[in-house]
Amino acid sequence: MVISGGFSLALAFVMKKNTEHPSEAKRASDQKYSVAEKIGLTAGGLLLILFTIIGMEFTLHGSHISHLQGVGSAAPPVGDPLFTRTMEVFSGTHLTDGNHVTVLLNGEQTFPAIWKELRSAKETITIQMYFFEPGKIADTLSAILRERARNGVAAYMLTDAFGGQHITKGYIDSLQADGVHFAKFRPVHWYEMQKLQNRSHNRVIVVDGKVGFTGGFGVGDKWLGNGHSKDQWRDTDVRFTGPAVSQLQATFADGWVEATGNLLTGEKYFPKEPVKEEPSETAGLLDAQPTIGSTPAERFLALSIAGARRRLFITNSYFVPNHDFKQLLIQASKRGVDVRILTVGEESDVKITRYAGRKQYDDLLKGGVRIFEFAPTMMHAKSLVADGLWVSVGSMNFDNRSMVFNNESNLNVLDAGTGAMLDSVFLDDLKYSKEITRAEFEKRGLLQRIFEVGASAMARLL
């Protein structure tokens, strides 16, 4: 009531001054403001300052986890049944048996698999993408969706309004003309500026409710190729079947109902009998969404780091750990875990993020963490493997934006075979990477250090 009254009084005063006759306004300007007018102006000014502070806190707030406290050990190891129960309670990742996971590397493996499944769709296709730009991938996707829609498949496409800002009206019109349902997630309006920071970074493709894809890929031709040539981004994705697909479908349904008001339900989207293939793995989807306080993404990452006992291999394109997560990595190294970070090198598409991440290198290297930068092209993969058993692949970056502001989707897998596969991929990537040593890093120039300090000041926005 105080806030509303202050605004109303200030607004009434401004309107009064604007509607006075010029001569009356002249005389009024020579007079002192009344007590009520002074109160109104003061209240309005104070509220403006208050809302500015609130807006800055909303825009700049960081994570909330500084350490893990437990009885005996801080967190159960990834191989302990208590780990999966703890992960489910704290991150919402419901792990189930009966899933089959295939790791896909780069566009040369990912898109042939996606096109094959989309072309075979019989009833439904649901797609949610963060990044979109015109090109070969966009054209192929459009052609397949329109053909399937003309043949009776219920096809849906949801793009983030910010990440998909390059999608054209003509592209959308052609989809809708053939019956493809299209929507934008959280378009930015002046009266909804509070949503500007919170984007959907999810990657979701589900075919007939039975086959799912997620990872770091987007609709853009830079994802084509082998991940080792310039302008052919290096990425890691997954194709999977089993109960976890329904969890991915629910992620899409959540975004779709927000964008359109229509909630997708029923057996066509959520089949009673999910596809079960052999071999079978334990897996579940992390559907990370922002919230006040600590987020599921933060809790997932903290538990994964704390659960490692022998080795922890993290591949991440935008590696900008805050102080607390940096300490969790150092603590893991000091308890004997082989902690290695693989991130982007000079081919980074966002230089400021790379500089912000490099500002953290010195402490990490002193703490025993090994850091590698991928050399051939942009490293865009987001994966984690702990003790060769606990695996996560998806859209989540190791930065404040992914952990605090964005919707993210990662497939988490508890399986030695999948873990061995990701360990092998990680070690192979190191062959194309440069290890950053303390001795060499300390030789970097003054200009580099200035860039790092400046970029790190903006780390919460990156």
C-alpha positions as CSV (number, residue, x, y, z in Angstrom):
1,M,0.0,0.0,0.0
2,V,2.9,2.4,0.8
3,I,4.5,1.7,-2.5
4,S,1.3,2.0,-4.5
5,G,0.4,5.2,-2.7
6,G,3.8,6.8,-3.3
7,F,3.7,6.0,-7.0
8,S,0.1,7.4,-7.2
9,L,1.0,10.6,-5.5
10,A,4.1,11.2,-7.6
11,L,2.2,10.4,-10.8
12,A,-0.7,12.7,-9.8
13,F,1.8,15.5,-9.1
14,V,3.4,15.1,-12.6
15,M,0.1,15.0,-14.3
16,K,-1.0,18.1,-12.4
17,K,2.0,20.1,-13.5
18,N,1.7,19.0,-17.1
19,T,-2.0,20.0,-17.3
20,E,-1.7,23.5,-15.7
21,H,-2.2,26.6,-17.8
22,P,1.3,28.0,-18.8
23,S,0.8,31.1,-16.7
24,E,-0.4,29.1,-13.8
25,A,2.6,26.8,-14.1
26,K,4.8,29.8,-14.1
27,R,3.3,31.1,-10.9
28,A,3.4,27.6,-9.4
29,S,7.1,27.2,-10.2
30,D,7.8,30.3,-8.1
31,Q,6.1,28.8,-5.1
32,K,7.4,26.1,-2.7
33,Y,6.1,22.6,-3.1
34,S,3.4,21.6,-0.7
35,V,4.1,19.0,2.0
36,A,2.1,16.4,0.1
37,E,4.1,17.1,-3.1
38,K,7.4,16.8,-1.3
39,I,6.3,13.5,0.2
40,G,5.2,12.3,-3.2
41,L,8.5,13.2,-5.0
42,T,10.6,11.8,-2.1
43,A,8.6,8.5,-2.1
44,G,8.9,8.3,-5.9
45,G,12.7,8.9,-5.8
46,L,13.2,6.4,-3.0
47,L,11.2,3.8,-4.9
48,L,13.2,4.3,-8.0
49,I,16.4,3.7,-6.1
50,L,14.9,0.6,-4.4
51,F,13.7,-0.9,-7.6
52,T,17.0,-0.3,-9.2
53,I,18.8,-2.1,-6.4
54,I,16.2,-5.0,-6.6
55,G,16.7,-5.1,-10.4
56,M,20.5,-5.3,-10.0
57,E,20.3,-8.1,-7.5
58,F,17.9,-10.0,-9.7
59,T,20.2,-9.5,-12.7
60,L,23.5,-10.1,-10.9
61,H,22.7,-12.7,-8.2
62,G,24.9,-15.7,-8.0
63,S,24.8,-19.2,-6.6
64,H,24.2,-20.1,-3.0
65,I,26.2,-23.2,-2.3
66,S,29.6,-22.6,-0.6
67,H,30.3,-26.1,0.9
68,L,28.7,-29.5,1.6
69,Q,28.2,-30.6,5.2
70,G,27.6,-34.2,6.1
71,V,28.2,-36.8,8.8
72,G,31.4,-38.8,8.1
73,S,31.9,-37.5,4.6
74,A,30.6,-34.4,2.9
75,A,28.8,-36.4,0.2
76,P,28.3,-40.0,-0.8
77,P,30.5,-41.3,-3.6
78,V,28.9,-41.7,-7.0
79,G,28.9,-45.5,-6.7
80,D,27.0,-45.5,-3.5
81,P,23.2,-46.0,-3.7
82,L,22.8,-43.0,-1.4
83,F,24.3,-40.9,-4.1
84,T,21.4,-41.5,-6.5
85,R,18.9,-41.0,-3.8
86,T,20.5,-37.7,-2.8
87,M,20.8,-36.6,-6.4
88,E,17.1,-37.2,-6.9
89,V,16.0,-35.4,-3.8
90,F,18.2,-32.3,-4.4
91,S,18.2,-32.0,-8.2
92,G,14.9,-33.7,-9.2
93,T,16.7,-36.1,-11.4
94,H,14.7,-39.3,-11.2
95,L,17.0,-42.2,-12.3
96,T,15.4,-45.3,-13.7
97,D,16.5,-48.5,-15.3
98,G,15.6,-49.6,-18.8
99,N,17.2,-46.8,-20.8
100,H,19.6,-47.1,-23.7
101,V,22.0,-44.3,-24.3
102,T,24.1,-43.7,-27.4
103,V,26.8,-40.9,-27.3
104,L,27.0,-38.9,-30.5
105,L,30.0,-36.8,-31.4
106,N,29.8,-33.7,-33.5
107,G,27.5,-33.0,-36.4
108,E,28.7,-35.9,-38.5
109,Q,27.2,-38.3,-36.0
110,T,24.4,-36.2,-34.4
111,F,22.4,-34.9,-37.4
112,P,22.2,-38.1,-39.4
113,A,20.8,-39.8,-36.3
114,I,18.3,-37.0,-35.8
115,W,17.2,-36.9,-39.5
116,K,16.7,-40.6,-39.5
117,E,14.4,-40.5,-36.4
118,L,12.4,-37.5,-37.6
119,R,11.8,-39.0,-41.0
120,S,10.4,-42.2,-39.3
121,A,8.0,-40.3,-37.0
122,K,4.5,-41.8,-37.0
123,E,2.6,-39.7,-34.5
124,T,4.4,-36.8,-32.8
125,I,7.5,-34.7,-33.1
126,T,8.4,-32.2,-30.4
127,I,11.5,-29.9,-30.8
128,Q,12.8,-27.2,-28.5
129,M,15.9,-25.3,-29.5
130,Y,17.8,-22.4,-28.0
131,F,20.0,-21.3,-30.9
132,F,18.7,-20.9,-34.5
133,E,20.2,-19.4,-37.6
134,P,19.4,-19.9,-41.3
135,G,21.4,-22.5,-43.2
136,K,21.5,-26.2,-44.3
137,I,20.4,-27.6,-41.0
138,A,17.5,-25.2,-40.7
139,D,16.4,-26.0,-44.3
140,T,16.6,-29.8,-43.7
141,L,14.7,-29.5,-40.5
142,S,12.0,-27.4,-42.1
143,A,11.6,-29.9,-45.0
144,I,11.3,-32.9,-42.7
145,L,8.9,-31.2,-40.3
146,R,6.6,-30.0,-43.1
147,E,6.6,-33.4,-44.9
148,R,5.8,-35.2,-41.7
149,A,3.0,-32.7,-40.8
150,R,1.4,-33.1,-44.2
151,N,1.3,-36.8,-43.5
152,G,-0.6,-36.5,-40.3
153,V,2.2,-36.2,-37.7
154,A,1.6,-33.7,-34.9
155,A,4.8,-31.6,-35.2
156,Y,5.8,-28.9,-32.7
157,M,8.7,-26.5,-32.7
158,L,9.6,-24.1,-29.9
159,T,12.5,-21.7,-30.1
160,D,13.8,-19.3,-27.5
161,A,13.0,-15.8,-28.5
162,F,16.5,-14.5,-27.8
163,G,18.6,-17.5,-29.0
164,G,16.3,-17.8,-32.0
165,Q,16.1,-14.2,-33.0
166,H,17.5,-14.9,-36.4
167,I,14.6,-17.1,-37.4
168,T,12.7,-15.4,-40.2
169,K,9.0,-14.8,-40.6
170,G,9.1,-16.5,-43.9
171,Y,10.6,-19.6,-42.3
172,I,7.8,-19.7,-39.7
173,D,5.1,-19.1,-42.2
174,S,6.3,-22.0,-44.4
175,L,6.2,-24.3,-41.3
176,Q,2.7,-23.2,-40.3
177,A,1.4,-23.4,-43.8
178,D,2.0,-27.2,-43.8
179,G,0.6,-27.7,-40.3
180,V,3.7,-27.4,-38.1
181,H,2.9,-25.8,-34.7
182,F,5.4,-23.1,-33.9
183,A,5.9,-20.8,-30.9
184,K,8.6,-18.6,-29.4
185,F,9.6,-18.9,-25.8
186,R,9.5,-15.8,-23.6
187,P,9.4,-13.0,-26.3
188,V,10.7,-9.8,-24.7
189,H,8.2,-7.1,-24.1
190,W,8.7,-3.8,-22.2
191,Y,6.2,-4.9,-19.6
192,E,7.9,-8.2,-19.0
193,M,11.5,-7.1,-18.7
194,Q,11.9,-9.3,-15.6
195,K,12.0,-12.3,-18.0
196,L,14.9,-11.0,-20.1
197,Q,17.5,-12.8,-18.1
198,N,15.7,-16.2,-17.9
199,R,16.1,-17.9,-21.2
200,S,15.4,-21.5,-22.2
201,H,18.8,-23.0,-23.1
202,N,17.3,-26.5,-23.5
203,R,17.9,-28.8,-26.4
204,V,15.0,-31.2,-26.8
205,I,14.0,-33.5,-29.7
206,V,11.5,-36.3,-29.0
207,V,10.0,-38.6,-31.7
208,D,6.7,-40.4,-31.0
209,G,7.4,-40.0,-27.3
210,K,9.9,-42.9,-27.6
211,V,13.3,-41.5,-28.8
212,G,15.0,-38.5,-27.4
213,F,18.0,-36.3,-28.2
214,T,19.7,-33.7,-26.1
215,G,23.2,-32.2,-25.8
216,G,24.8,-29.0,-26.9
217,F,23.8,-28.9,-30.6
218,G,21.7,-26.1,-32.2
219,V,20.2,-25.2,-35.5
220,G,23.2,-23.7,-37.2
221,D,25.7,-24.9,-39.8
222,K,28.7,-24.5,-37.4
223,W,27.5,-27.8,-35.8
224,L,28.1,-29.6,-39.1
225,G,31.4,-31.5,-39.5
226,N,33.9,-33.5,-37.5
227,G,34.6,-31.1,-34.6
228,H,38.3,-30.9,-35.5
229,S,38.3,-28.4,-38.4
230,K,38.0,-24.7,-38.1
231,D,34.3,-23.5,-38.0
232,Q,33.1,-27.1,-37.4
233,W,32.3,-27.0,-33.7
234,R,33.2,-29.8,-31.3
235,D,30.1,-31.0,-29.4
236,T,28.8,-34.0,-27.5
237,D,25.2,-35.1,-27.7
238,V,23.1,-38.2,-26.8
239,R,20.3,-40.3,-28.3
240,F,18.4,-42.3,-25.8
241,T,15.3,-44.5,-25.4
242,G,13.5,-45.7,-22.3
243,P,11.7,-44.0,-19.4
244,A,14.0,-41.0,-19.4
245,V,12.4,-39.9,-22.7
246,S,9.2,-39.1,-21.0
247,Q,11.1,-36.8,-18.7
248,L,12.6,-35.0,-21.7
249,Q,9.1,-34.8,-23.2
250,A,7.8,-33.2,-20.0
251,T,10.6,-30.5,-20.3
252,F,9.2,-29.6,-23.8
253,A,5.6,-29.7,-22.5
254,D,6.5,-27.3,-19.7
255,G,8.0,-24.8,-22.2
256,W,5.1,-25.2,-24.7
257,V,2.4,-24.6,-22.1
258,E,4.1,-21.4,-21.0
259,A,4.5,-20.2,-24.6
260,T,1.0,-21.2,-25.8
261,G,-1.2,-22.1,-22.9
262,N,-1.7,-25.6,-24.3
263,L,-0.6,-28.5,-22.2
264,L,0.3,-31.6,-24.2
265,T,-0.8,-34.9,-22.6
266,G,-1.9,-38.4,-23.6
267,E,-0.3,-41.6,-24.9
268,K,0.9,-40.1,-28.2
269,Y,3.3,-37.9,-26.2
270,F,3.8,-40.1,-23.1
271,P,3.5,-43.8,-24.2
272,K,2.6,-46.4,-21.5
273,E,5.3,-48.7,-22.7
274,P,8.6,-46.9,-23.4
275,V,11.0,-48.5,-25.8
276,K,13.5,-50.7,-24.1
277,E,16.7,-51.7,-25.8
278,E,19.7,-53.7,-24.7
279,P,22.0,-53.0,-23.1
280,S,20.1,-51.1,-20.6
281,E,21.4,-48.2,-18.5
282,T,20.2,-46.3,-15.4
283,A,19.5,-42.7,-16.5
284,G,17.4,-39.7,-15.8
285,L,16.9,-36.1,-17.0
286,L,18.0,-33.1,-15.1
287,D,15.4,-30.4,-15.9
288,A,17.1,-27.4,-14.3
289,Q,15.0,-24.3,-13.9
290,P,15.8,-21.0,-12.1
291,T,14.4,-20.3,-8.7
292,I,15.0,-18.1,-5.7
293,G,17.7,-19.6,-3.6
294,S,19.9,-22.5,-4.7
295,T,18.9,-24.1,-8.0
296,P,18.7,-27.7,-9.1
297,A,21.6,-27.0,-11.5
298,E,23.8,-25.8,-8.6
299,R,22.9,-28.8,-6.4
300,F,23.5,-31.3,-9.2
301,L,26.9,-29.9,-10.0
302,A,28.0,-29.6,-6.3
303,L,27.0,-33.2,-5.6
304,S,28.7,-34.5,-8.7
305,I,32.0,-32.8,-7.8
306,A,31.8,-33.9,-4.2
307,G,30.8,-37.5,-5.2
308,A,34.0,-38.1,-7.2
309,R,36.7,-40.2,-5.5
310,R,39.2,-41.1,-8.2
311,R,38.8,-38.9,-11.2
312,L,36.6,-36.0,-12.5
313,F,36.7,-35.1,-16.1
314,I,34.7,-31.9,-17.0
315,T,34.3,-30.7,-20.6
316,N,32.6,-27.3,-20.8
317,S,32.6,-24.5,-23.4
318,Y,31.9,-21.6,-21.0
319,F,33.9,-22.5,-17.9
320,V,33.5,-19.6,-15.5
321,P,33.3,-21.1,-12.0
322,N,32.5,-18.7,-9.1
323,H,34.6,-18.7,-5.9
324,D,32.6,-21.5,-4.2
325,F,32.6,-23.9,-7.1
326,K,36.3,-23.2,-7.7
327,Q,36.8,-24.2,-4.1
328,L,34.8,-27.4,-4.6
329,L,37.1,-28.4,-7.5
330,I,40.2,-27.6,-5.4
331,Q,38.9,-29.6,-2.5
332,A,38.3,-32.6,-4.8
333,S,41.9,-32.3,-6.1
334,K,43.3,-32.1,-2.5
335,R,41.4,-35.3,-1.5
336,G,43.2,-37.2,-4.3
337,V,40.8,-36.9,-7.2
338,D,42.3,-36.4,-10.6
339,V,40.5,-33.3,-11.6
340,R,40.8,-32.2,-15.2
341,I,39.0,-29.4,-17.0
342,L,38.8,-29.2,-20.8
343,T,37.5,-25.9,-22.1
344,V,37.6,-23.6,-25.1
345,G,40.8,-22.2,-26.5
346,E,41.6,-19.3,-28.8
347,E,38.7,-20.3,-31.1
348,S,36.1,-19.2,-28.5
349,D,33.1,-17.6,-29.9
350,V,32.6,-15.4,-26.8
351,K,36.0,-13.9,-25.9
352,I,34.8,-12.1,-22.8
353,T,33.7,-15.4,-21.3
354,R,37.0,-17.0,-22.0
355,Y,38.8,-14.1,-20.3
356,A,36.5,-14.4,-17.3
357,G,37.2,-18.1,-17.0
358,R,40.9,-17.6,-17.3
359,K,40.9,-15.3,-14.3
360,Q,40.1,-18.4,-12.2
361,Y,43.0,-20.5,-13.7
362,D,45.7,-19.4,-11.2
363,D,43.8,-20.5,-8.1
364,L,42.8,-23.8,-9.8
365,L,46.3,-24.6,-11.0
366,K,47.7,-23.9,-7.5
367,G,45.1,-26.2,-6.1
368,G,46.2,-29.1,-8.3
369,V,43.4,-28.9,-10.9
370,R,44.7,-29.6,-14.5
371,I,43.3,-27.3,-17.2
372,F,43.3,-27.9,-21.0
373,E,42.2,-25.7,-23.8
374,F,40.9,-27.2,-27.1
375,A,42.9,-25.9,-30.1
376,P,41.4,-26.9,-33.5
377,T,38.0,-25.2,-33.2
378,M,35.2,-24.0,-30.8
379,M,34.8,-26.5,-28.0
380,H,31.0,-26.4,-27.3
381,A,30.5,-29.7,-25.5
382,K,29.0,-29.8,-22.0
383,S,29.8,-33.1,-20.3
384,L,31.0,-34.5,-17.0
385,V,32.2,-38.0,-16.0
386,A,33.0,-38.9,-12.4
387,D,34.9,-42.1,-11.5
388,G,34.1,-43.5,-14.9
389,L,30.5,-44.2,-13.7
390,W,28.5,-41.0,-13.3
391,V,28.0,-39.2,-16.6
392,S,26.1,-36.0,-17.6
393,V,25.7,-34.7,-21.1
394,G,23.5,-31.8,-22.1
395,S,23.1,-28.0,-22.4
396,M,24.3,-26.8,-19.1
397,N,27.5,-24.7,-19.0
398,F,29.8,-24.2,-16.0
399,D,28.8,-20.6,-15.5
400,N,26.4,-18.4,-13.5
401,R,24.0,-18.0,-16.4
402,S,23.4,-21.8,-16.7
403,M,23.3,-22.4,-13.0
404,V,21.1,-19.5,-11.9
405,F,19.2,-18.0,-14.9
406,N,18.6,-20.5,-17.7
407,N,16.4,-23.5,-18.2
408,E,18.8,-26.4,-18.9
409,S,18.5,-30.1,-19.8
410,N,21.1,-32.7,-19.1
411,L,20.8,-36.5,-19.4
412,N,22.5,-38.0,-16.4
413,V,23.6,-41.6,-16.6
414,L,24.9,-44.0,-14.0
415,D,26.6,-46.7,-16.0
416,A,30.2,-48.0,-16.3
417,G,30.0,-48.6,-20.0
418,T,28.8,-45.0,-20.8
419,G,31.4,-43.7,-18.3
420,A,34.2,-45.6,-20.1
421,M,33.0,-44.1,-23.4
422,L,33.1,-40.5,-22.1
423,D,36.4,-41.1,-20.4
424,S,37.8,-42.2,-23.8
425,V,36.3,-39.2,-25.6
426,F,37.8,-36.9,-23.0
427,L,41.3,-38.4,-23.3
428,D,41.1,-38.3,-27.1
429,D,40.1,-34.6,-27.0
430,L,43.2,-33.9,-24.9
431,K,45.3,-35.0,-27.8
432,Y,44.0,-31.9,-29.6
433,S,44.4,-29.6,-26.6
434,K,47.0,-27.5,-24.9
435,E,47.6,-28.0,-21.2
436,I,47.9,-24.8,-19.2
437,T,50.8,-24.9,-16.8
438,R,51.3,-22.5,-13.9
439,A,54.8,-21.5,-15.1
440,E,53.5,-20.6,-18.6
441,F,50.3,-19.0,-17.4
442,E,52.2,-16.6,-15.1
443,K,54.1,-15.3,-18.1
444,R,51.0,-13.9,-19.7
445,G,51.1,-10.2,-20.5
446,L,49.7,-7.2,-18.6
447,L,47.0,-6.6,-21.3
448,Q,45.7,-10.2,-20.9
449,R,45.5,-9.7,-17.1
450,I,43.6,-6.5,-17.5
451,F,41.1,-8.2,-19.9
452,E,40.7,-11.0,-17.3
453,V,40.0,-8.7,-14.4
454,G,37.5,-6.7,-16.5
455,A,35.7,-9.7,-17.8
456,S,35.5,-11.4,-14.4
457,A,33.8,-8.3,-13.0
458,M,30.9,-9.3,-15.3
459,A,31.0,-13.0,-14.6
460,R,27.6,-13.2,-13.1
461,L,26.1,-12.0,-16.3
462,L,28.0,-14.5,-18.5
